[in-house]
Amino acid sequence: MYIVMDSLLPYYHKKMKVWAKENHVKLAYTPTYTSWLNSIECHFGSLRKFFLEGSIYSTHTSWLRRAKNTYDGATDVNVTMRYL
């Protein structure tokens, strides 16, 4: 199995490489400055606008609570996409 990831620094950590080897997983990294290759990147702008625009969150926890309540039970891709 292959896992394709961007070049976020923690993905290169020794623990990640050990886990991959123990689980027979090959890690494949996208080149630097190619976030457009990661299909989730196109959704970040919509998520930012939906959750943050016109909102004030006093703590990171309150933002996470809103995100969890919004997506709670939204396991189907089509259900999740209506929020984007």
Order of alpha helices (4+ residues) and beta strands (2+ residues): beta-alpha-beta-alpha-alpha-alpha
